[in-house]
Amino acid sequence: MHFSMISPSSGREREAAQQWAAGPYSEHQWLWRFFPAEEGSPRDFLFRRMDTNGFPRFYVVSKRAPQVLNDVWLVQTREYAPRPAIGTRWRFQLRANPVVTISSDGKSARHDVVMQRKKILLAERGLARWQEWRGHDKPALYELVSDCCGQWLLSRAPRLGFEIANESMLVEAYAQHSEKRGRLRFSTVDFSGELRVTDPEAFSATLCAGIGHAKAFGCGLLLVRAA
């Protein structure tokens, strides 16, 4: 495995911005240019975009080392073979697509955990729309996001090889993404905090394979550094 940072070369930021294809779907297609492969090949990389001074910087974990596209983009790569010890504490950042799978009439579908929680709360009160709920017990959106998305990650952490210090976790930047004609629609939320490794083998696999769905669109890559 390889861990890479792809960023505009110093002094070439505006040229890089002109070459970079913004937007979840376009961005995913653009990154493939650093990993040329035959058409139909499965995606073999995870990425996370984090902007610096208004310009994109991509962190990438991949099976293949990315190729240098041109001198406008700086590609820094190292081998990635994480071997964390049990009990090790790390600061973490994660952009994820929290969903829950609901089965109905023999079919299964993924649903945004925030929208699903809203649906349940409305059904309990016999309401059809969120705007109709005017009581003092109506939760603020940030509280709803923090609660149900936080529980989503906490419930998955044990099988992913870690546990989270609850008081350290921050859940923010909930957003829904769609392109014209509804071609692409998914939600993202950003997590950060401190974790402790409980299963080194499972945690190493998580660092390489990511967490959750929508990985093709910049979700799932768990970034860590020593606490």
NORQUIQUI-V538724 format. One record per residue. N is the residue number from 0. RES is the residue in three letters. OMEGA is omega in radians with two decimals (none if undefined). Layout:
N;RES;OMEGA
N;RES;OMEGA
This chain:
0;MET;-3.14
1;HIS;3.02
2;PHE;-3.05
3;SER;2.96
4;MET;3.13
5;ILE;-3.06
6;SER;3.11
7;PRO;3.07
8;SER;-3.12
9;SER;3.14
10;GLY;-3.11
11;ARG;-3.03
12;GLU;-3.10
13;ARG;3.05
14;GLU;3.12
15;ALA;-3.14
16;ALA;3.13
17;GLN;-3.13
18;GLN;-3.06
19;TRP;3.11
20;ALA;-3.10
21;ALA;-3.13
22;GLY;-3.04
23;PRO;-3.09
24;TYR;-3.13
25;SER;-3.13
26;GLU;3.12
27;HIS;3.13
28;GLN;-3.13
29;TRP;-3.13
30;LEU;3.10
31;TRP;-3.12
32;ARG;3.09
33;PHE;-3.12
34;PHE;-3.08
35;PRO;-3.13
36;ALA;3.10
37;GLU;3.13
38;GLU;-3.12
39;GLY;3.12
40;SER;3.12
41;PRO;3.08
42;ARG;-3.12
43;ASP;3.08
44;PHE;3.01
45;LEU;3.10
46;PHE;3.04
47;ARG;3.08
48;ARG;3.06
49;MET;-3.06
50;ASP;3.09
51;THR;-3.12
52;ASN;3.07
53;GLY;3.13
54;PHE;-3.03
55;PRO;2.97
56;ARG;-3.07
57;PHE;2.99
58;TYR;-2.99
59;VAL;2.95
60;VAL;-3.00
61;SER;3.06
62;LYS;3.11
63;ARG;3.05
64;ALA;3.12
65;PRO;3.09
66;GLN;3.08
67;VAL;-3.09
68;LEU;3.06
69;ASN;-3.07
70;ASP;3.07
71;VAL;-3.11
72;TRP;3.11
73;LEU;-3.14
74;VAL;3.12
75;GLN;-3.01
76;THR;3.00
77;ARG;3.07
78;GLU;-3.04
79;TYR;3.13
80;ALA;-3.06
81;PRO;3.08
82;ARG;-3.10
83;PRO;3.10
84;ALA;3.10
85;ILE;-3.13
86;GLY;3.12
87;THR;3.13
88;ARG;-3.11
89;TRP;2.87
90;ARG;-3.09
91;PHE;2.99
92;GLN;-3.11
93;LEU;2.92
94;ARG;-3.02
95;ALA;3.10
96;ASN;-3.07
97;PRO;3.12
98;VAL;3.04
99;VAL;-3.14
100;THR;-3.13
101;ILE;3.11
102;SER;3.13
103;SER;3.12
104;ASP;3.09
105;GLY;3.14
106;LYS;3.12
107;SER;3.12
108;ALA;3.11
109;ARG;-3.14
110;HIS;3.02
111;ASP;-3.06
112;VAL;3.13
113;VAL;3.13
114;MET;3.11
115;GLN;3.08
116;ARG;3.09
117;LYS;-3.13
118;LYS;3.14
119;ILE;-3.12
120;LEU;3.12
121;LEU;3.14
122;ALA;3.13
123;GLU;-3.09
124;ARG;3.11
125;GLY;-3.12
126;LEU;-3.12
127;ALA;-3.08
128;ARG;-3.12
129;TRP;-3.11
130;GLN;-3.12
131;GLU;-3.11
132;TRP;-3.07
133;ARG;-3.10
134;GLY;3.14
135;HIS;-3.12
136;ASP;3.13
137;LYS;-3.11
138;PRO;3.03
139;ALA;-3.08
140;LEU;-3.11
141;TYR;3.09
142;GLU;3.13
143;LEU;3.13
144;VAL;-3.12
145;SER;-3.09
146;ASP;-3.00
147;CYS;3.08
148;CYS;3.08
149;GLY;3.11
150;GLN;3.10
151;TRP;-3.12
152;LEU;-3.14
153;LEU;-3.11
154;SER;-3.12
155;ARG;-3.03
156;ALA;-3.08
157;PRO;-3.12
158;ARG;3.09
159;LEU;3.01
160;GLY;3.14
161;PHE;3.00
162;GLU;-3.07
163;ILE;3.01
164;ALA;-3.00
165;ASN;-3.07
166;GLU;-3.11
167;SER;-2.98
168;MET;3.07
169;LEU;3.13
170;VAL;-3.05
171;GLU;3.03
172;ALA;3.06
173;TYR;-3.13
174;ALA;3.03
175;GLN;-3.04
176;HIS;3.06
177;SER;3.05
178;GLU;-3.08
179;LYS;3.11
180;ARG;3.09
181;GLY;-3.09
182;ARG;-3.10
183;LEU;3.13
184;ARG;3.08
185;PHE;-3.14
186;SER;3.06
187;THR;3.03
188;VAL;-3.12
189;ASP;3.08
190;PHE;2.98
191;SER;-3.12
192;GLY;-3.13
193;GLU;3.11
194;LEU;3.07
195;ARG;-3.12
196;VAL;3.12
197;THR;-3.14
198;ASP;-3.04
199;PRO;-3.12
200;GLU;3.13
201;ALA;-3.13
202;PHE;3.09
203;SER;3.11
204;ALA;3.12
205;THR;3.13
206;LEU;-3.11
207;CYS;-3.04
208;ALA;3.12
209;GLY;-3.05
210;ILE;3.01
211;GLY;-3.06
212;HIS;-3.13
213;ALA;-3.14
214;LYS;3.12
215;ALA;-3.06
216;PHE;3.01
217;GLY;3.12
218;CYS;2.94
219;GLY;-3.09
220;LEU;3.13
221;LEU;3.13
222;LEU;-3.08
223;VAL;3.01
224;ARG;-3.08
225;ALA;3.14
226;ALA;none
